[in-house]
Amino acid sequence: MGFNSVFLIYSIIFVLVLLYGGWITRKWVTGSNDYFIAGREVGLITNIFGVAAIGFAGTMITLGPGLALTTGLWGSLAFGLVYGCSLWHYFCSFCAAIRSTYIIRMA
């Protein structure tokens, strides 16, 4: 299986996960105010997937192959492991505190 096939399969899985998340959360949005205070009623796992997807698109797509070329397979895998652990640490440390202290306020 070539790189294009694997990338296409991962892209389709990612789109299906996004559609499934939208289908599950469609009842949570009642008006335009829900878009301004987005994230207040969304759980930890949904936030993790959202930030991980942003990081994956911006970092792993460009930096992962470059690291594989310069440092080999283990360097690229180590970067992915460190990136995943840092995301997990961020959300376990800060997500609950940010949501519970009302840091995000509406004007």
C-alpha positions as CSV (number, residue, x, y, z in Angstrom):
1,M,0.0,0.0,0.0
2,G,1.5,3.3,-1.1
3,F,1.7,6.6,0.8
4,N,-1.2,8.1,-1.1
5,S,-3.5,5.2,-0.1
6,V,-2.5,5.4,3.5
7,F,-2.9,9.2,3.6
8,L,-6.3,8.8,1.9
9,I,-7.5,6.3,4.4
10,Y,-6.4,8.4,7.4
11,S,-8.1,11.5,5.8
12,I,-11.3,9.6,5.4
13,I,-11.2,8.3,9.0
14,F,-10.5,11.8,10.2
15,V,-13.5,13.3,8.3
16,L,-15.7,10.5,9.6
17,V,-14.6,11.2,13.2
18,L,-15.4,14.9,12.6
19,L,-18.8,14.2,11.2
20,Y,-19.6,11.8,14.0
21,G,-18.6,14.4,16.6
22,G,-20.8,17.0,14.8
23,W,-23.7,14.6,14.7
24,I,-23.3,13.9,18.5
25,T,-23.1,17.6,19.4
26,R,-25.7,19.0,17.0
27,K,-28.3,19.3,19.8
28,W,-25.9,21.3,22.0
29,V,-26.0,24.4,19.7
30,T,-29.1,26.4,20.2
31,G,-28.1,29.8,18.9
32,S,-25.2,32.1,17.9
33,N,-24.1,32.6,21.5
34,D,-23.0,29.0,21.6
35,Y,-20.4,29.7,19.0
36,F,-18.9,32.6,21.1
37,I,-18.6,30.5,24.2
38,A,-17.6,27.3,22.4
39,G,-15.9,24.8,24.5
40,R,-17.7,25.4,27.8
41,E,-20.0,22.4,27.4
42,V,-17.6,20.2,25.4
43,G,-15.8,17.5,27.3
44,L,-12.2,16.9,27.7
45,I,-11.9,14.2,25.0
46,T,-13.5,16.4,22.4
47,N,-11.1,19.3,23.3
48,I,-8.2,16.9,23.1
49,F,-9.2,15.7,19.6
50,G,-9.7,19.3,18.4
51,V,-6.3,20.5,19.5
52,A,-4.6,17.3,18.4
53,A,-6.2,17.7,14.9
54,I,-4.9,21.3,14.7
55,G,-1.5,20.2,15.8
56,F,-1.5,17.3,13.5
57,A,-2.4,19.4,10.5
58,G,0.1,22.1,11.3
59,T,3.0,20.1,12.7
60,M,2.9,16.4,12.0
61,I,2.2,16.7,8.3
62,T,5.2,19.0,7.7
63,L,7.6,18.2,10.5
64,G,7.1,14.4,10.8
65,P,8.3,13.5,7.3
66,G,11.2,16.0,7.7
67,L,12.3,14.4,10.9
68,A,12.0,10.9,9.3
69,L,14.3,12.0,6.6
70,T,16.9,13.7,8.9
71,T,16.8,11.5,12.0
72,G,15.3,8.3,10.8
73,L,12.2,6.4,11.9
74,W,13.0,6.5,15.6
75,G,13.5,10.3,15.6
76,S,10.1,10.8,14.0
77,L,8.4,8.4,16.3
78,A,10.0,10.0,19.3
79,F,8.7,13.4,18.2
80,G,5.2,12.0,17.9
81,L,5.4,10.4,21.3
82,V,6.7,13.7,22.9
83,Y,4.0,15.6,21.1
84,G,1.3,13.3,22.3
85,C,2.5,13.4,25.9
86,S,2.7,17.2,25.8
87,L,-0.9,17.4,24.6
88,W,-2.1,15.0,27.3
89,H,-0.2,17.0,30.0
90,Y,-1.6,20.3,28.7
91,F,-5.2,19.1,28.8
92,C,-4.9,17.3,32.2
93,S,-3.2,20.4,33.7
94,F,-5.0,23.3,32.3
95,C,-8.3,22.3,30.6
96,A,-10.2,21.8,33.9
97,A,-8.8,24.9,35.5
98,I,-9.7,27.1,32.5
99,R,-13.2,25.8,32.3
100,S,-13.9,26.0,36.0
101,T,-12.6,29.5,36.7
102,Y,-14.6,31.3,34.0
103,I,-11.5,32.8,32.4
104,I,-13.3,33.1,29.1
105,R,-16.0,35.8,29.6
106,M,-18.5,37.2,27.3
107,A,-18.5,41.0,26.8
